[in-house]
Amino acid sequence: MPTADNSFLSQAELDKLPFKKIGNNVLISQKASFYNMGEISIGDNVRIDDFSILSGKIVLGNYIHISAHCALFGALGIEMKDFSGLSPGCKVFSSTDDFSGDFLVGPMVPEKFTNITGGPIEIGCYAQIGSGSVIMPGISIGEGSAVGAMSLINKSLDPWGIYAGIPVKYLKGRSKKLIDLVSKIKTP
């Protein structure tokens, strides 16, 4: 059983993985799962915690945190921009099956019998998604937006807002003071 000191993959282990791109200072839990690694790009200063699943076309910027038990299903593309993050248990779907009964559902069914729809997901710089939230296909989360726990994000969100609910609703504006903090990280 891994200890706190070795619960993340070593640099030697990371170097062997066939990611499309992997940056510096990347921490990936030994308990995380990846599918289609050749389509996943990971920037610098990224941490991916236990029991997270990343699958499909995914681009992670810099200073990203994906907390435990998150799932990113990127068949049609997911991009997380710099300083964004997912709290524990978030689910991000870039595609969905057709549940109308007119088509079959599931990854093992031949494609001609399914009707997959959706669109790419973009999570803007500084955006944070609260624990247990679900992001539906084709959504853009605006720069600096924060979403409360257990929210259903079924529409695109404007920048610098605080949102929550099922479905998600705008609550109020969010401070931009964190941008000043970012400038201090980037300059020694």
C-alpha positions in Angstrom: 0.0 0.0 0.0 1.4 3.4 -1.0 2.4 5.8 1.8 1.9 9.6 1.8 5.4 9.8 0.4 4.8 7.6 -2.6 1.1 7.8 -3.3 1.9 9.6 -6.6 3.7 8.2 -9.6 7.4 8.8 -9.7 9.0 11.0 -12.4 10.4 7.8 -14.0 6.9 6.3 -14.1 5.4 9.5 -15.6 8.1 9.5 -18.3 7.0 6.1 -19.5 3.3 7.0 -19.9 2.2 7.8 -23.5 0.5 11.1 -22.8 0.3 13.5 -25.8 2.1 16.0 -23.6 3.1 16.1 -19.9 4.6 19.1 -18.2 6.8 19.7 -15.2 5.9 19.2 -11.5 3.0 16.9 -12.3 1.6 14.7 -9.5 -0.7 11.9 -10.6 -2.1 9.4 -8.0 -1.2 5.8 -8.5 -4.9 5.2 -8.1 -6.0 7.4 -11.0 -7.2 5.9 -14.3 -6.6 7.1 -17.9 -8.0 6.0 -21.2 -6.7 7.2 -24.6 -3.6 8.7 -23.0 -2.3 9.8 -26.4 -5.2 12.3 -26.6 -4.5 13.8 -23.1 -2.2 16.9 -22.7 -1.1 17.9 -19.2 0.5 21.3 -18.4 2.9 22.3 -15.6 2.0 22.1 -11.9 -0.9 19.8 -12.2 -2.2 17.4 -9.6 -4.7 14.5 -10.2 -5.9 12.7 -7.1 -7.1 9.2 -6.2 -9.8 7.4 -8.1 -10.1 10.1 -10.8 -10.9 8.9 -14.4 -9.8 10.9 -17.5 -10.8 9.6 -20.9 -10.7 11.1 -24.4 -9.6 14.4 -25.7 -8.5 16.4 -22.6 -6.2 19.4 -22.3 -5.2 20.5 -18.9 -3.4 23.9 -18.5 -1.1 24.9 -15.7 -1.8 25.0 -12.0 -4.7 22.6 -12.2 -6.1 20.4 -9.4 -8.4 17.5 -10.1 -9.6 16.2 -6.7 -10.4 12.6 -5.8 -13.3 10.8 -7.5 -13.6 13.1 -10.4 -14.5 11.8 -13.9 -13.7 13.6 -17.2 -15.3 12.0 -20.2 -13.8 13.9 -23.1 -15.0 12.1 -26.3 -15.8 15.5 -27.8 -13.1 17.4 -25.9 -12.5 19.0 -22.5 -10.2 21.9 -21.8 -9.3 23.2 -18.3 -7.5 26.4 -18.5 -4.8 27.7 -16.0 -5.6 27.9 -12.3 -8.9 26.0 -12.7 -10.0 23.1 -10.6 -12.5 20.4 -9.8 -13.5 19.6 -6.2 -14.1 16.0 -5.1 -16.6 14.0 -7.0 -17.2 16.2 -10.1 -18.3 14.7 -13.3 -17.7 16.3 -16.7 -19.4 15.0 -19.8 -18.6 16.2 -23.3 -21.0 13.7 -24.9 -24.2 11.8 -24.0 -26.1 8.9 -25.4 -29.7 9.2 -26.7 -32.0 7.8 -24.0 -35.2 8.2 -26.0 -35.5 4.5 -26.8 -34.9 5.1 -30.5 -31.2 4.0 -30.1 -29.1 1.6 -28.1 -26.9 2.9 -25.3 -23.4 2.0 -24.3 -19.8 1.9 -25.4 -20.0 -1.8 -26.5 -22.9 -1.2 -28.9 -21.9 -0.7 -32.6 -21.8 3.0 -33.4 -24.5 2.7 -36.2 -27.1 1.8 -33.5 -26.3 4.7 -31.1 -26.9 8.4 -31.3 -24.1 10.2 -29.4 -24.5 14.0 -29.1 -22.8 16.8 -27.2 -20.0 19.2 -27.6 -16.7 20.3 -26.1 -16.4 21.6 -22.6 -14.2 24.6 -21.7 -13.5 25.5 -18.0 -12.0 29.0 -18.0 -8.9 30.3 -16.1 -9.5 30.6 -12.4 -12.8 28.7 -12.5 -13.5 26.4 -9.6 -16.2 23.7 -9.6 -17.7 22.6 -6.3 -17.8 19.1 -5.0 -20.3 16.7 -6.6 -21.2 19.0 -9.4 -22.0 17.8 -12.9 -21.1 19.6 -16.2 -23.2 18.6 -19.2 -21.9 18.6 -22.8 -21.2 21.7 -24.8 -20.7 24.0 -21.8 -18.3 26.9 -21.3 -17.5 27.9 -17.8 -16.4 31.6 -17.9 -13.1 32.8 -16.6 -13.1 33.2 -12.8 -16.5 31.6 -12.2 -17.1 29.6 -9.0 -19.8 26.9 -8.8 -21.2 25.7 -5.5 -21.3 22.0 -4.5 -23.8 19.6 -5.9 -24.7 21.9 -8.9 -26.0 20.8 -12.3 -24.3 22.9 -14.9 -26.5 22.6 -17.9 -25.9 26.0 -19.5 -22.8 28.1 -20.1 -21.7 30.5 -17.4 -20.6 34.1 -17.7 -17.2 35.1 -16.4 -16.6 36.1 -12.8 -19.8 34.9 -11.3 -20.7 32.7 -8.4 -23.3 30.0 -9.3 -25.0 27.2 -7.5 -28.1 24.9 -7.7 -30.0 22.3 -9.7 -30.0 23.6 -12.4 -27.2 26.1 -11.7 -28.2 29.8 -11.2 -26.2 33.0 -10.9 -25.9 34.2 -7.3 -23.5 37.2 -7.4 -20.3 38.4 -8.8 -16.9 37.1 -7.8 -13.8 39.1 -6.8 -10.9 39.3 -9.3 -8.3 39.9 -6.5 -7.0 36.4 -7.1 -5.4 37.6 -10.4 -3.0 39.7 -8.3 -2.0 36.5 -6.4 -1.3 34.8 -9.7 1.1 37.5 -10.8 3.1 36.9 -7.6 3.4 33.2 -8.4 4.7 33.9 -11.9 7.4 36.4 -10.9 10.1 35.3 -8.5 
